[in-house]
Amino acid sequence: VVLLRHGESEWNNDNRFCGWVDVGLSPLGQEEATIAAEAIAASGIQINMVYTSLLKRANITMENIIQVANLNLTRDNVIRDWRLNERHYGALTGLNKADCVQKFGAEQVQTWRRSYNVPPAPMEDNHPYYKVITNQPAFSGSITAAQIPRTESLADLINRTIPFWKSEVEPNILAGRTVLVVAHGTSLRGIVKHIENISDEAICKIDLPNGIPFVYQLDKNLKPIGARKFLADPDTVRKAVAKVANIVPGPK
């Protein structure tokens, strides 16, 4: 199974909490998506199924990979599902992370970003992005307004992502298919936690880089054989992880 966090989004670049707002890729994100596609193609891994979220930053990354890596997939083998969406950041959606550090303190912001079961305050109906999210064309026919969360912790996200993983993705892996999942930092952390059986505490300390695919070889019980393997050199991975980890700068 190959997992990939989308290339840098426009709001990653702006250092804003994004969550369920459907923003595109930044120019760097477009470049990262192409590099990821080239890495998958060079690896020789033959991908048979692709899963992604309903959000276009993941969809654009996925489409780039299908094209550049020349994946010969039917429409039935490309699955888009809201349960792979990024975590919903509630009332924080749209806010600049550095501004939040100044307003709430670095410790509180890191608690919202990286704790396991502490969600931000819920998004109210009068939030500037409430109607933006509920009226997004990408969600039409796939999820009702009542199903859209108002806020989520990592634990909440896992409660929607892992049942989907078990019911939809794992049967295809067990059937011998090689699966690519193009999703988001937090939804992928939930999947990594499940695959590697990582503790609630330890998963909060793991950061996944934008645009670098990583691979698991799984046994017949879907347990990993060896560590996750990034399709990039260690220095590139280290710098990309550090960029994600340091996205909320502390006081000078």
KOLBA-709338 format. One record per residue (C-alpha): residue number from 1; residue in three letters; x, y, z. Coordinates in nm, 4 decimals, padded with zeros to 6 digits, m for minus. Layout:
BEGIN
[NUM; ALA; [X; Y; Z]]
...
***
This chain:
BEGIN
[1; VAL; [00.0000; 00.0000; 00.0000]]
[2; VAL; [00.1247; 00.3487; m00.0931]]
[3; LEU; [00.0177; 00.6537; 00.1088]]
[4; LEU; [00.0650; 01.0140; m00.0002]]
[5; ARG; [m00.0218; 01.3471; 00.1526]]
[6; HIS; [m00.1248; 01.5969; m00.1169]]
[7; GLY; [00.1186; 01.8593; m00.2402]]
[8; GLU; [00.1359; 02.1915; m00.0562]]
[9; SER; [m00.2027; 02.3652; m00.0738]]
[10; GLU; [m00.2700; 02.7345; m00.1166]]
[11; TRP; [m00.3575; 02.7548; 00.2524]]
[12; ASN; [m00.0553; 02.5478; 00.3629]]
[13; ASN; [00.1440; 02.8181; 00.1882]]
[14; ASP; [m00.0541; 03.0900; 00.3687]]
[15; ASN; [m00.0130; 02.9076; 00.7047]]
[16; ARG; [m00.3921; 02.8889; 00.7575]]
[17; PHE; [m00.6095; 02.6188; 00.9138]]
[18; CYS; [m00.7810; 02.4614; 00.6144]]
[19; GLY; [m00.9669; 02.1435; 00.7061]]
[20; TRP; [m01.2770; 02.1033; 00.4874]]
[21; VAL; [m01.2387; 02.4217; 00.2783]]
[22; ASP; [m01.1772; 02.3114; m00.0802]]
[23; VAL; [m00.8619; 02.5001; m00.1781]]
[24; GLY; [m00.6241; 02.4069; m00.4591]]
[25; LEU; [m00.2506; 02.3473; m00.4701]]
[26; SER; [00.0128; 02.6194; m00.4501]]
[27; PRO; [00.2715; 02.6345; m00.7330]]
[28; LEU; [00.5068; 02.4406; m00.5048]]
[29; GLY; [00.2290; 02.1883; m00.4399]]
[30; GLN; [00.1843; 02.1338; m00.8132]]
[31; GLU; [00.5574; 02.0689; m00.8409]]
[32; GLU; [00.5475; 01.8312; m00.5426]]
[33; ALA; [00.2607; 01.6366; m00.7013]]
[34; THR; [00.4648; 01.5888; m01.0188]]
[35; ILE; [00.7742; 01.4799; m00.8239]]
[36; ALA; [00.5609; 01.2327; m00.6263]]
[37; ALA; [00.4196; 01.0926; m00.9501]]
[38; GLU; [00.7684; 01.0518; m01.0934]]
[39; ALA; [00.8829; 00.8767; m00.7741]]
[40; ILE; [00.5923; 00.6310; m00.7923]]
[41; ALA; [00.6619; 00.5661; m01.1604]]
[42; ALA; [01.0346; 00.5116; m01.0940]]
[43; SER; [00.9610; 00.2716; m00.8077]]
[44; GLY; [00.8057; 00.0204; m01.0441]]
[45; ILE; [00.5113; m00.0288; m00.8062]]
[46; GLN; [00.2051; m00.1373; m01.0027]]
[47; ILE; [m00.0958; 00.0412; m00.8519]]
[48; ASN; [m00.4374; m00.1197; m00.9090]]
[49; MET; [m00.6683; 00.0921; m00.6904]]
[50; VAL; [m00.6673; 00.4579; m00.5865]]
[51; TYR; [m00.8558; 00.6144; m00.2959]]
[52; THR; [m00.8770; 00.9850; m00.2202]]
[53; SER; [m01.0935; 01.2406; m00.0423]]
[54; LEU; [m01.3522; 01.4779; m00.1895]]
[55; LEU; [m01.1117; 01.7737; m00.1617]]
[56; LYS; [m00.9420; 01.9010; m00.4752]]
[57; ARG; [m00.5948; 01.9441; m00.3246]]
[58; ALA; [m00.5885; 01.5652; m00.2893]]
[59; ASN; [m00.7772; 01.5057; m00.6159]]
[60; ILE; [m00.5375; 01.7228; m00.8199]]
[61; THR; [m00.2406; 01.5411; m00.6671]]
[62; MET; [m00.4031; 01.2054; m00.7469]]
[63; GLU; [m00.4863; 01.3025; m01.1061]]
[64; ASN; [m00.1285; 01.4165; m01.1576]]
[65; ILE; [m00.0035; 01.0770; m01.0434]]
[66; ILE; [m00.2458; 00.8853; m01.2661]]
[67; GLN; [m00.1302; 01.0890; m01.5655]]
[68; VAL; [00.2453; 01.1142; m01.5028]]
[69; ALA; [00.2846; 00.7584; m01.3730]]
[70; ASN; [00.0600; 00.6384; m01.6588]]
[71; LEU; [m00.1673; 00.4342; m01.4325]]
[72; ASN; [m00.4141; 00.2342; m01.6376]]
[73; LEU; [m00.7181; 00.2503; m01.4092]]
[74; THR; [m01.0895; 00.2226; m01.4803]]
[75; ARG; [m01.3318; 00.4651; m01.3208]]
[76; ASP; [m01.4397; 00.1911; m01.0773]]
[77; ASN; [m01.0821; 00.1708; m00.9480]]
[78; VAL; [m01.0667; 00.5389; m00.8468]]
[79; ILE; [m01.2686; 00.5975; m00.5285]]
[80; ARG; [m01.3391; 00.9411; m00.3781]]
[81; ASP; [m01.4881; 00.9416; m00.0284]]
[82; TRP; [m01.5515; 01.2106; 00.2337]]
[83; ARG; [m01.4243; 00.9834; 00.5104]]
[84; LEU; [m01.0707; 01.0448; 00.3809]]
[85; ASN; [m01.1186; 01.4234; 00.4082]]
[86; GLU; [m00.8854; 01.6246; 00.6268]]
[87; ARG; [m00.9793; 01.6816; 00.9882]]
[88; HIS; [m01.2383; 01.9552; 01.0402]]
[89; TYR; [m01.0746; 02.2400; 01.2329]]
[90; GLY; [m01.3992; 02.3923; 01.3561]]
[91; ALA; [m01.3875; 02.7583; 01.4541]]
[92; LEU; [m01.0152; 02.7744; 01.3659]]
[93; THR; [m01.0904; 02.7228; 00.9948]]
[94; GLY; [m00.9436; 03.0055; 00.7871]]
[95; LEU; [m00.7332; 03.1519; 01.0679]]
[96; ASN; [m00.3600; 03.2082; 01.0327]]
[97; LYS; [m00.1689; 02.9720; 01.2601]]
[98; ALA; [00.0943; 03.2285; 01.3593]]
[99; ASP; [m00.1806; 03.4787; 01.4488]]
[100; CYS; [m00.3433; 03.2087; 01.6630]]
[101; VAL; [m00.0128; 03.1590; 01.8468]]
[102; GLN; [m00.0083; 03.5305; 01.9279]]
[103; LYS; [m00.3720; 03.5254; 02.0418]]
[104; PHE; [m00.3986; 03.1912; 02.2248]]
[105; GLY; [m00.0358; 03.0940; 02.2933]]
[106; ALA; [00.1830; 02.8324; 02.1245]]
[107; GLU; [00.0916; 02.5596; 02.3747]]
[108; GLN; [m00.2830; 02.5920; 02.3138]]
[109; VAL; [m00.2408; 02.5984; 01.9353]]
[110; GLN; [m00.0207; 02.2877; 01.9465]]
[111; THR; [m00.2824; 02.1181; 02.1663]]
[112; TRP; [m00.5476; 02.1864; 01.9002]]
[113; ARG; [m00.3172; 02.0706; 01.6207]]
[114; ARG; [m00.1507; 01.7689; 01.7738]]
[115; SER; [m00.3448; 01.6359; 02.0740]]
[116; TYR; [m00.5342; 01.3113; 02.0286]]
[117; ASN; [m00.8773; 01.3974; 02.1649]]
[118; VAL; [m00.9030; 01.7768; 02.2114]]
[119; PRO; [m01.1061; 01.9363; 01.9285]]
[120; PRO; [m01.1140; 02.3113; 01.8575]]
[121; ALA; [m01.4364; 02.5002; 01.9298]]
[122; PRO; [m01.7136; 02.3967; 01.6867]]
[123; MET; [m01.7918; 02.5945; 01.3722]]
[124; GLU; [m02.1153; 02.7882; 01.4204]]
[125; ASP; [m02.3646; 02.8743; 01.1449]]
[126; ASN; [m02.2364; 03.2330; 01.1332]]
[127; HIS; [m01.8742; 03.1304; 01.0766]]
[128; PRO; [m01.7460; 03.2865; 00.7507]]
[129; TYR; [m01.6655; 02.9428; 00.6088]]
[130; TYR; [m01.9720; 02.7494; 00.7265]]
[131; LYS; [m02.1767; 02.8022; 00.4081]]
[132; VAL; [m01.8626; 02.7823; 00.1952]]
[133; ILE; [m01.8081; 02.4269; 00.3221]]
[134; THR; [m02.1701; 02.3074; 00.3206]]
[135; ASN; [m02.2299; 02.4415; m00.0330]]
[136; GLN; [m01.9111; 02.3085; m00.1934]]
[137; PRO; [m01.9928; 02.1413; m00.5276]]
[138; ALA; [m01.7476; 01.8594; m00.4517]]
[139; PHE; [m01.9703; 01.7457; m00.1635]]
[140; SER; [m02.2976; 01.7435; m00.3588]]
[141; GLY; [m02.4478; 01.3957; m00.3696]]
[142; SER; [m02.1683; 01.2486; m00.1567]]
[143; ILE; [m02.2371; 01.3880; 00.1894]]
[144; THR; [m02.5290; 01.5735; 00.3456]]
[145; ALA; [m02.4966; 01.8972; 00.5414]]
[146; ALA; [m02.6020; 01.7029; 00.8535]]
[147; GLN; [m02.3073; 01.4644; 00.8095]]
[148; ILE; [m02.0498; 01.7423; 00.7885]]
[149; PRO; [m01.8814; 01.7741; 01.1288]]
[150; ARG; [m01.8613; 02.1053; 01.3130]]
[151; THR; [m01.5176; 02.0233; 01.4581]]
[152; GLU; [m01.2980; 01.7169; 01.5029]]
[153; SER; [m01.0120; 01.5848; 01.7107]]
[154; LEU; [m00.7758; 01.3208; 01.5722]]
[155; ALA; [m00.9797; 01.0632; 01.7641]]
[156; ASP; [m01.3007; 01.1841; 01.5932]]
[157; LEU; [m01.1344; 01.1622; 01.2529]]
[158; ILE; [m01.0119; 00.8077; 01.3199]]
[159; ASN; [m01.3683; 00.7094; 01.4095]]
[160; ARG; [m01.4746; 00.7886; 01.0502]]
[161; THR; [m01.1583; 00.7026; 00.8577]]
[162; ILE; [m01.0665; 00.3617; 01.0001]]
[163; PRO; [m01.4106; 00.1963; 00.9556]]
[164; PHE; [m01.3875; 00.3060; 00.5892]]
[165; TRP; [m01.0334; 00.1689; 00.5676]]
[166; LYS; [m01.1385; m00.1667; 00.7137]]
[167; SER; [m01.4540; m00.2099; 00.5052]]
[168; GLU; [m01.3404; m00.0644; 00.1716]]
[169; VAL; [m00.9604; m00.0640; 00.1451]]
[170; GLU; [m00.8425; m00.3709; 00.3369]]
[171; PRO; [m01.0501; m00.6205; 00.1318]]
[172; ASN; [m00.8774; m00.4947; m00.1840]]
[173; ILE; [m00.5337; m00.5290; m00.0249]]
[174; LEU; [m00.6212; m00.8834; 00.0860]]
[175; ALA; [m00.7350; m00.9584; m00.2699]]
[176; GLY; [m00.3812; m00.8855; m00.3874]]
[177; ARG; [m00.4302; m00.5331; m00.5195]]
[178; THR; [m00.1733; m00.2597; m00.4642]]
[179; VAL; [m00.3546; 00.0440; m00.3276]]
[180; LEU; [m00.2617; 00.4136; m00.3424]]
[181; VAL; [m00.4292; 00.6501; m00.0940]]
[182; VAL; [m00.3895; 01.0226; m00.1635]]
[183; ALA; [m00.5264; 01.2119; 00.1336]]
[184; HIS; [m00.4344; 01.4617; 00.4044]]
[185; GLY; [m00.1942; 01.5018; 00.6951]]
[186; THR; [m00.4377; 01.4072; 00.9701]]
[187; SER; [m00.6440; 01.1459; 00.7879]]
[188; LEU; [m00.3197; 00.9715; 00.6904]]
[189; ARG; [m00.1906; 00.9889; 01.0470]]
[190; GLY; [m00.5029; 00.7966; 01.1490]]
[191; ILE; [m00.4261; 00.5301; 00.8891]]
[192; VAL; [m00.0576; 00.5147; 00.9899]]
[193; LYS; [m00.1672; 00.4721; 01.3531]]
[194; HIS; [m00.3882; 00.1801; 01.2506]]
[195; ILE; [m00.1320; 00.0069; 01.0268]]
[196; GLU; [00.1588; 00.0415; 01.2706]]
[197; ASN; [m00.0504; 00.0017; 01.5873]]
[198; ILE; [00.0906; 00.3269; 01.7270]]
[199; SER; [m00.0263; 00.4515; 02.0675]]
[200; ASP; [m00.2581; 00.7515; 02.1060]]
[201; GLU; [00.0299; 00.9487; 02.2586]]
[202; ALA; [00.2946; 00.8560; 02.0009]]
[203; ILE; [00.0834; 00.9337; 01.6937]]
[204; CYS; [00.0523; 01.2944; 01.8094]]
[205; LYS; [00.4286; 01.3343; 01.7618]]
[206; ILE; [00.4361; 01.2077; 01.4024]]
[207; ASP; [00.4376; 01.4544; 01.1132]]
[208; LEU; [00.3858; 01.3470; 00.7524]]
[209; PRO; [00.5399; 01.5557; 00.4738]]
[210; ASN; [00.3535; 01.6997; 00.1772]]
[211; GLY; [00.4119; 01.5321; m00.1561]]
[212; ILE; [00.6401; 01.2409; m00.0590]]
[213; PRO; [00.4876; 00.8940; m00.1101]]
[214; PHE; [00.5583; 00.6247; 00.1475]]
[215; VAL; [00.5111; 00.2527; 00.1129]]
[216; TYR; [00.4166; m00.0374; 00.3398]]
[217; GLN; [00.4657; m00.4027; 00.2591]]
[218; LEU; [00.1892; m00.5842; 00.4482]]
[219; ASP; [00.1657; m00.9524; 00.5419]]
[220; LYS; [m00.1473; m01.1685; 00.5144]]
[221; ASN; [m00.2689; m01.0237; 00.8474]]
[222; LEU; [m00.2149; m00.6692; 00.7135]]
[223; LYS; [00.0734; m00.6120; 00.9539]]
[224; PRO; [00.3714; m00.4158; 00.8177]]
[225; ILE; [00.6816; m00.6057; 00.7122]]
[226; GLY; [00.9523; m00.3607; 00.8141]]
[227; ALA; [00.9250; 00.0161; 00.8487]]
[228; ARG; [00.7410; 00.2589; 00.6217]]
[229; LYS; [00.9620; 00.3478; 00.3257]]
[230; PHE; [00.9606; 00.6969; 00.1753]]
[231; LEU; [01.0169; 00.7265; m00.1996]]
[232; ALA; [01.2710; 01.0067; m00.1542]]
[233; ASP; [01.6199; 01.0467; m00.0126]]
[234; PRO; [01.6455; 01.0800; 00.3685]]
[235; ASP; [01.7567; 01.4448; 00.3607]]
[236; THR; [01.4566; 01.5483; 00.1479]]
[237; VAL; [01.2236; 01.3637; 00.3864]]
[238; ARG; [01.3854; 01.5181; 00.6941]]
[239; LYS; [01.3515; 01.8733; 00.5594]]
[240; ALA; [00.9907; 01.8179; 00.4492]]
[241; VAL; [00.8930; 01.6745; 00.7895]]
[242; ALA; [01.0647; 01.9638; 00.9688]]
[243; LYS; [00.8697; 02.2125; 00.7554]]
[244; VAL; [00.5399; 02.0554; 00.8645]]
[245; ALA; [00.6464; 02.0290; 01.2298]]
[246; ASN; [00.7495; 02.3961; 01.2449]]
[247; ILE; [00.4389; 02.5343; 01.0774]]
[248; VAL; [00.3370; 02.7207; 01.3949]]
[249; PRO; [00.6307; 02.9430; 01.4851]]
[250; GLY; [00.6711; 03.0245; 01.8509]]
[251; PRO; [00.7342; 03.3711; 01.9936]]
[252; LYS; [01.0576; 03.5315; 01.8760]]
***
